[in-house]
Amino acid sequence: MQNAQTSLGLLIQEGEQLLKAAEIEDPRREAQLLIAAALQKSMTEIFMMDKNTLIDPVLIRQYFSRRGKREPFAYIVNEQGFWSLDLAVSPATLIPRADSESLIEVLLELLPDRQNSYRFLDLGTGTGCLLLAALSEYPNAFGVGVEKIPQAALLAHKNAQYCKLQDRASFVIGNWADAVQGEFDVVLSNPPYIRKKELLELMPEVQQYEPMSALDGGVDGLDAYRYICNQAIDLLSNSGILVLELGIKQDIEVSNIALLKGLSVVKKQQDLNGCIRALVLSR
């Protein structure tokens, strides 16, 4: 009788208890969010439903079980919001974070002409979140996303289609800029920047489920920055900018790497927590 219809109220309690035992922050809200996702309803609709409403619990309990094992919410529902976009996600890609929106914020500040036909390049595009968010703000721009994981590149292309940006976005499989020719007005990247020794200290949702290739920045967390900065001179147009996401307190080290490669620091942008999250460089 485990799969007999169950009331909404009891399912919320059941999910809250399971997620609390798994040490999920705000377990009641997460339980409600999982129920909403399983029923394809909004949270407002869930709040307004009679708690005695009988519901088929099968999918909901599957969601509870997965989240109880600390699988990220975004992977369970196959979706994550970023900027103004709803994007599909999968275990082949890093889940977009709100911190990464700092790169789009600084881009809009430095390039106020929204009608310009900018050429964007996104290195390590993952879901395509940075490139697609940028293109959504610059209707005449076009861009290329580079991704070494084929499944991620395919997902980014599907996200472009879903966001109706496929005519201005293309995705190629390659290692950083090795597969790209030409110059770009903006190069974006959220590279791996976690120090190798710190990978085991990450929360279970990240450590056990997200792709390690998108997290592991090498011994000092700076391997990808060295590679990208080394390529940047050949990638940037004369007035082009390189916009990099940074880990916590990495701005000085990455700035020094960039300076050694002939780049200049244009701006540093803080995230919502006051950490320097975006570094803007130029030729």
C-alpha positions as a Markdown table, in Angstrom:
| # | Residue | x | y | z |
|---|---|---|---|---|
| 1 | Met | 0.0 | 0.0 | 0.0 |
| 2 | Gln | 3.1 | 2.2 | 0.0 |
| 3 | Asn | 2.2 | 3.8 | -3.3 |
| 4 | Ala | -1.5 | 4.3 | -2.5 |
| 5 | Gln | -2.6 | 7.9 | -2.9 |
| 6 | Thr | -1.4 | 10.0 | 0.0 |
| 7 | Ser | -2.5 | 13.4 | 1.2 |
| 8 | Leu | -0.4 | 16.5 | 0.3 |
| 9 | Gly | 0.0 | 17.4 | 4.0 |
| 10 | Leu | 1.4 | 13.9 | 4.9 |
| 11 | Leu | 3.7 | 14.0 | 1.9 |
| 12 | Ile | 5.1 | 17.4 | 3.0 |
| 13 | Gln | 5.7 | 16.0 | 6.5 |
| 14 | Glu | 7.3 | 12.8 | 5.1 |
| 15 | Gly | 9.6 | 14.8 | 2.9 |
| 16 | Glu | 10.5 | 17.3 | 5.6 |
| 17 | Gln | 11.5 | 14.5 | 8.0 |
| 18 | Leu | 13.5 | 12.6 | 5.4 |
| 19 | Leu | 15.4 | 15.7 | 4.3 |
| 20 | Lys | 15.9 | 16.9 | 7.9 |
| 21 | Ala | 17.6 | 13.6 | 8.6 |
| 22 | Ala | 19.8 | 14.1 | 5.6 |
| 23 | Glu | 20.8 | 17.5 | 7.0 |
| 24 | Ile | 19.3 | 19.5 | 4.2 |
| 25 | Glu | 18.9 | 23.2 | 4.9 |
| 26 | Asp | 15.2 | 24.3 | 5.2 |
| 27 | Pro | 13.9 | 20.7 | 4.6 |
| 28 | Arg | 10.2 | 21.7 | 4.6 |
| 29 | Arg | 10.7 | 24.2 | 1.8 |
| 30 | Glu | 12.8 | 21.7 | -0.2 |
| 31 | Ala | 10.1 | 19.1 | 0.3 |
| 32 | Gln | 7.5 | 21.5 | -1.1 |
| 33 | Leu | 9.7 | 22.4 | -4.0 |
| 34 | Leu | 10.2 | 18.8 | -4.9 |
| 35 | Ile | 6.4 | 18.1 | -4.7 |
| 36 | Ala | 5.8 | 21.2 | -6.9 |
| 37 | Ala | 8.3 | 19.9 | -9.5 |
| 38 | Ala | 6.9 | 16.4 | -9.5 |
| 39 | Leu | 3.4 | 17.7 | -10.0 |
| 40 | Gln | 4.5 | 20.4 | -12.4 |
| 41 | Lys | 2.9 | 23.1 | -10.4 |
| 42 | Ser | 4.2 | 26.4 | -8.9 |
| 43 | Met | 4.9 | 26.9 | -5.3 |
| 44 | Thr | 1.9 | 29.2 | -5.1 |
| 45 | Glu | -0.3 | 26.4 | -6.4 |
| 46 | Ile | 1.1 | 24.0 | -3.8 |
| 47 | Phe | 0.5 | 26.5 | -1.0 |
| 48 | Met | -3.1 | 27.0 | -2.1 |
| 49 | Met | -3.9 | 23.3 | -2.4 |
| 50 | Asp | -6.0 | 21.7 | 0.3 |
| 51 | Lys | -3.6 | 19.7 | 2.4 |
| 52 | Asn | -6.1 | 16.8 | 2.4 |
| 53 | Thr | -5.8 | 16.5 | -1.4 |
| 54 | Leu | -4.9 | 13.0 | -2.4 |
| 55 | Ile | -1.8 | 12.6 | -4.6 |
| 56 | Asp | 0.0 | 9.8 | -6.3 |
| 57 | Pro | 3.3 | 9.7 | -4.3 |
| 58 | Val | 5.5 | 7.5 | -6.5 |
| 59 | Leu | 7.5 | 10.2 | -8.3 |
| 60 | Ile | 7.5 | 12.5 | -5.3 |
| 61 | Arg | 9.0 | 9.8 | -3.1 |
| 62 | Gln | 11.6 | 9.1 | -5.8 |
| 63 | Tyr | 12.5 | 12.8 | -5.6 |
| 64 | Phe | 12.7 | 12.7 | -1.8 |
| 65 | Ser | 14.9 | 9.7 | -1.9 |
| 66 | Arg | 17.3 | 11.3 | -4.4 |
| 67 | Arg | 17.5 | 14.5 | -2.5 |
| 68 | Gly | 18.0 | 12.6 | 0.7 |
| 69 | Lys | 21.2 | 11.2 | -0.8 |
| 70 | Arg | 22.3 | 14.8 | -1.3 |
| 71 | Glu | 21.8 | 14.8 | -5.1 |
| 72 | Pro | 21.5 | 18.4 | -6.1 |
| 73 | Phe | 18.0 | 19.7 | -6.5 |
| 74 | Ala | 18.8 | 21.0 | -10.0 |
| 75 | Tyr | 19.8 | 17.6 | -11.2 |
| 76 | Ile | 16.6 | 16.0 | -9.8 |
| 77 | Val | 14.3 | 18.5 | -11.6 |
| 78 | Asn | 16.7 | 18.9 | -14.6 |
| 79 | Glu | 16.5 | 22.7 | -14.5 |
| 80 | Gln | 18.2 | 25.7 | -13.0 |
| 81 | Gly | 17.5 | 29.4 | -13.4 |
| 82 | Phe | 20.3 | 31.7 | -14.4 |
| 83 | Trp | 19.9 | 35.5 | -15.1 |
| 84 | Ser | 16.6 | 35.7 | -16.8 |
| 85 | Leu | 16.8 | 32.2 | -18.3 |
| 86 | Asp | 15.6 | 28.7 | -17.4 |
| 87 | Leu | 18.2 | 26.2 | -18.4 |
| 88 | Ala | 18.4 | 22.5 | -18.6 |
| 89 | Val | 21.1 | 20.9 | -16.5 |
| 90 | Ser | 22.6 | 17.4 | -16.3 |
| 91 | Pro | 25.4 | 15.7 | -14.4 |
| 92 | Ala | 27.6 | 16.4 | -17.4 |
| 93 | Thr | 27.6 | 20.1 | -16.5 |
| 94 | Leu | 28.3 | 22.3 | -13.5 |
| 95 | Ile | 25.0 | 23.7 | -12.1 |
| 96 | Pro | 24.9 | 27.5 | -12.8 |
| 97 | Arg | 25.3 | 29.7 | -9.7 |
| 98 | Ala | 24.0 | 33.1 | -8.9 |
| 99 | Asp | 27.6 | 34.2 | -8.2 |
| 100 | Ser | 28.3 | 33.8 | -11.9 |
| 101 | Glu | 25.8 | 36.5 | -12.7 |
| 102 | Ser | 28.5 | 38.9 | -11.6 |
| 103 | Leu | 30.1 | 38.4 | -15.0 |
| 104 | Ile | 27.0 | 39.5 | -16.8 |
| 105 | Glu | 26.5 | 42.5 | -14.5 |
| 106 | Val | 30.0 | 43.8 | -15.1 |
| 107 | Leu | 29.6 | 43.1 | -18.9 |
| 108 | Leu | 26.5 | 45.3 | -19.0 |
| 109 | Glu | 28.3 | 48.0 | -17.1 |
| 110 | Leu | 31.4 | 48.1 | -19.4 |
| 111 | Leu | 29.5 | 47.6 | -22.6 |
| 112 | Pro | 26.4 | 49.8 | -22.3 |
| 113 | Asp | 25.6 | 49.8 | -26.1 |
| 114 | Arg | 23.1 | 46.9 | -26.2 |
| 115 | Gln | 22.7 | 47.2 | -30.0 |
| 116 | Asn | 26.3 | 46.6 | -31.0 |
| 117 | Ser | 27.1 | 43.4 | -32.9 |
| 118 | Tyr | 29.6 | 42.1 | -30.4 |
| 119 | Arg | 31.4 | 38.8 | -30.9 |
| 120 | Phe | 31.3 | 36.6 | -27.7 |
| 121 | Leu | 33.4 | 33.6 | -26.8 |
| 122 | Asp | 32.6 | 31.4 | -23.8 |
| 123 | Leu | 35.4 | 29.0 | -22.8 |
| 124 | Gly | 34.2 | 26.0 | -20.9 |
| 125 | Thr | 30.6 | 26.8 | -21.6 |
| 126 | Gly | 28.9 | 24.0 | -19.7 |
| 127 | Thr | 25.1 | 24.6 | -19.8 |
| 128 | Gly | 25.9 | 27.7 | -22.0 |
| 129 | Cys | 24.6 | 29.9 | -19.2 |
| 130 | Leu | 27.2 | 32.8 | -19.5 |
| 131 | Leu | 27.0 | 33.0 | -23.3 |
| 132 | Leu | 23.2 | 32.7 | -23.5 |
| 133 | Ala | 22.7 | 35.3 | -20.7 |
| 134 | Ala | 25.0 | 37.7 | -22.6 |
| 135 | Leu | 23.3 | 37.1 | -25.9 |
| 136 | Ser | 19.9 | 37.7 | -24.2 |
| 137 | Glu | 21.0 | 41.2 | -23.3 |
| 138 | Tyr | 22.7 | 42.1 | -26.6 |
| 139 | Pro | 20.2 | 41.2 | -29.4 |
| 140 | Asn | 22.6 | 41.9 | -32.3 |
| 141 | Ala | 25.5 | 39.9 | -30.8 |
| 142 | Phe | 26.5 | 36.4 | -31.7 |
| 143 | Gly | 28.8 | 34.0 | -29.9 |
| 144 | Val | 30.6 | 30.7 | -29.7 |
| 145 | Gly | 30.7 | 28.3 | -26.7 |
| 146 | Val | 33.6 | 25.9 | -26.3 |
| 147 | Glu | 33.2 | 22.7 | -24.2 |
| 148 | Lys | 35.3 | 19.6 | -24.0 |
| 149 | Ile | 32.6 | 17.3 | -22.8 |
| 150 | Pro | 30.4 | 16.4 | -25.8 |
| 151 | Gln | 27.2 | 15.8 | -23.6 |
| 152 | Ala | 27.6 | 19.2 | -22.2 |
| 153 | Ala | 28.1 | 20.9 | -25.6 |
| 154 | Leu | 24.9 | 19.1 | -26.8 |
| 155 | Leu | 23.0 | 20.4 | -23.7 |
| 156 | Ala | 24.2 | 23.9 | -24.3 |
| 157 | His | 22.9 | 23.7 | -27.9 |
| 158 | Lys | 19.5 | 22.5 | -26.6 |
| 159 | Asn | 19.4 | 25.4 | -24.1 |
| 160 | Ala | 20.1 | 27.8 | -26.9 |
| 161 | Gln | 17.1 | 26.4 | -28.8 |
| 162 | Tyr | 14.9 | 26.6 | -25.7 |
| 163 | Cys | 15.9 | 30.2 | -25.2 |
| 164 | Lys | 15.4 | 30.9 | -28.9 |
| 165 | Leu | 19.0 | 32.0 | -29.3 |
| 166 | Gln | 20.2 | 29.2 | -31.5 |
| 167 | Asp | 20.5 | 31.5 | -34.5 |
| 168 | Arg | 23.2 | 33.6 | -32.7 |
| 169 | Ala | 24.9 | 30.9 | -30.7 |
| 170 | Ser | 27.1 | 28.0 | -31.8 |
| 171 | Phe | 28.9 | 25.4 | -29.8 |
| 172 | Val | 32.1 | 23.5 | -30.5 |
| 173 | Ile | 33.8 | 20.6 | -28.7 |
| 174 | Gly | 37.4 | 21.4 | -27.8 |
| 175 | Asn | 39.9 | 22.2 | -25.1 |
| 176 | Trp | 39.5 | 25.8 | -24.2 |
| 177 | Ala | 40.3 | 27.9 | -27.3 |
| 178 | Asp | 42.3 | 25.2 | -29.2 |
| 179 | Ala | 39.3 | 24.7 | -31.5 |
| 180 | Val | 38.6 | 28.4 | -32.1 |
| 181 | Gln | 40.0 | 30.9 | -34.7 |
| 182 | Gly | 39.4 | 34.6 | -35.0 |
| 183 | Glu | 39.1 | 37.5 | -32.6 |
| 184 | Phe | 36.4 | 38.3 | -30.2 |
| 185 | Asp | 35.1 | 41.4 | -28.4 |
| 186 | Val | 34.3 | 39.5 | -25.2 |
| 187 | Val | 35.8 | 36.3 | -23.9 |
| 188 | Leu | 33.9 | 34.8 | -20.9 |
| 189 | Ser | 34.9 | 31.9 | -18.8 |
| 190 | Asn | 34.1 | 30.3 | -15.5 |
| 191 | Pro | 37.0 | 27.9 | -15.3 |
| 192 | Pro | 37.8 | 25.2 | -12.7 |
| 193 | Tyr | 39.3 | 27.0 | -9.7 |
| 194 | Ile | 39.1 | 24.8 | -6.7 |
| 195 | Arg | 42.5 | 23.7 | -5.3 |
| 196 | Lys | 42.9 | 20.0 | -5.5 |
| 197 | Lys | 43.4 | 19.5 | -1.8 |
| 198 | Glu | 40.1 | 21.3 | -1.2 |
| 199 | Leu | 37.9 | 19.1 | -3.4 |
| 200 | Leu | 37.3 | 16.6 | -0.6 |
| 201 | Glu | 36.1 | 19.5 | 1.6 |
| 202 | Leu | 33.2 | 20.5 | -0.7 |
| 203 | Met | 29.6 | 19.8 | 0.3 |
| 204 | Pro | 28.3 | 16.4 | -0.8 |
| 205 | Glu | 26.0 | 17.9 | -3.5 |
| 206 | Val | 29.1 | 19.2 | -5.2 |
| 207 | Gln | 31.8 | 16.6 | -4.4 |
| 208 | Gln | 29.7 | 13.5 | -5.2 |
| 209 | Tyr | 27.6 | 14.7 | -8.1 |
| 210 | Glu | 29.0 | 17.6 | -10.1 |
| 211 | Pro | 31.7 | 16.9 | -12.8 |
| 212 | Met | 35.1 | 17.1 | -11.2 |
| 213 | Ser | 36.6 | 18.4 | -14.5 |
| 214 | Ala | 34.6 | 21.6 | -14.0 |
| 215 | Leu | 35.9 | 22.0 | -10.4 |
| 216 | Asp | 39.5 | 20.8 | -10.2 |
| 217 | Gly | 41.8 | 23.8 | -10.8 |
| 218 | Gly | 45.0 | 21.9 | -10.0 |
| 219 | Val | 47.3 | 22.1 | -7.0 |
| 220 | Asp | 46.9 | 25.9 | -6.6 |
| 221 | Gly | 43.5 | 26.2 | -8.3 |
| 222 | Leu | 45.1 | 28.4 | -11.1 |
| 223 | Asp | 45.9 | 25.9 | -13.9 |
| 224 | Ala | 43.0 | 27.0 | -16.2 |
| 225 | Tyr | 43.8 | 30.7 | -15.7 |
| 226 | Arg | 47.3 | 30.2 | -16.9 |
| 227 | Tyr | 46.1 | 28.5 | -20.0 |
| 228 | Ile | 43.4 | 31.0 | -20.8 |
| 229 | Cys | 45.5 | 34.1 | -20.2 |
| 230 | Asn | 48.2 | 32.6 | -22.4 |
| 231 | Gln | 45.7 | 32.3 | -25.2 |
| 232 | Ala | 43.9 | 35.6 | -24.6 |
| 233 | Ile | 46.2 | 37.9 | -26.6 |
| 234 | Asp | 45.4 | 36.0 | -29.8 |
| 235 | Leu | 41.6 | 35.8 | -28.9 |
| 236 | Leu | 40.8 | 39.4 | -28.1 |
| 237 | Ser | 40.1 | 42.2 | -30.6 |
| 238 | Asn | 42.0 | 45.4 | -30.1 |
| 239 | Ser | 39.3 | 46.7 | -27.7 |
| 240 | Gly | 38.3 | 43.3 | -26.5 |
| 241 | Ile | 37.9 | 42.2 | -22.9 |
| 242 | Leu | 38.4 | 38.9 | -21.0 |
| 243 | Val | 35.9 | 38.4 | -18.2 |
| 244 | Leu | 36.9 | 35.6 | -15.7 |
| 245 | Glu | 35.0 | 34.2 | -12.8 |
| 246 | Leu | 37.3 | 33.8 | -9.7 |
| 247 | Gly | 37.3 | 31.7 | -6.6 |
| 248 | Ile | 37.4 | 33.4 | -3.2 |
| 249 | Lys | 40.5 | 35.6 | -2.8 |
| 250 | Gln | 42.0 | 34.6 | -6.1 |
| 251 | Asp | 42.0 | 38.1 | -7.7 |
| 252 | Ile | 45.6 | 39.0 | -6.9 |
| 253 | Glu | 47.0 | 35.7 | -8.0 |
| 254 | Val | 45.0 | 35.7 | -11.3 |
| 255 | Ser | 45.8 | 39.4 | -11.9 |
| 256 | Asn | 49.5 | 38.6 | -11.6 |
| 257 | Ile | 49.2 | 35.7 | -14.1 |
| 258 | Ala | 47.4 | 38.0 | -16.5 |
| 259 | Leu | 50.0 | 40.8 | -16.1 |
| 260 | Leu | 52.8 | 38.4 | -16.9 |
| 261 | Lys | 51.0 | 37.5 | -20.1 |
| 262 | Gly | 50.7 | 41.1 | -21.2 |
| 263 | Leu | 47.1 | 41.7 | -20.1 |
| 264 | Ser | 45.9 | 44.7 | -18.1 |
| 265 | Val | 43.4 | 44.7 | -15.3 |
| 266 | Val | 40.3 | 46.7 | -16.2 |
| 267 | Lys | 37.9 | 46.0 | -13.3 |
| 268 | Lys | 37.1 | 43.7 | -10.4 |
| 269 | Gln | 33.5 | 43.0 | -9.6 |
| 270 | Gln | 32.1 | 41.7 | -6.3 |
| 271 | Asp | 29.3 | 39.2 | -5.9 |
| 272 | Leu | 26.3 | 39.5 | -3.6 |
| 273 | Asn | 28.5 | 38.3 | -0.7 |
| 274 | Gly | 31.1 | 41.0 | -1.2 |
| 275 | Cys | 33.7 | 38.6 | -2.7 |
| 276 | Ile | 35.6 | 39.6 | -5.8 |
| 277 | Arg | 34.0 | 37.2 | -8.3 |
| 278 | Ala | 34.7 | 38.7 | -11.7 |
| 279 | Leu | 38.0 | 39.9 | -13.1 |
| 280 | Val | 38.0 | 42.0 | -16.3 |
| 281 | Leu | 41.2 | 42.1 | -18.4 |
| 282 | Ser | 42.2 | 43.7 | -21.7 |
| 283 | Arg | 45.1 | 43.6 | -24.1 |
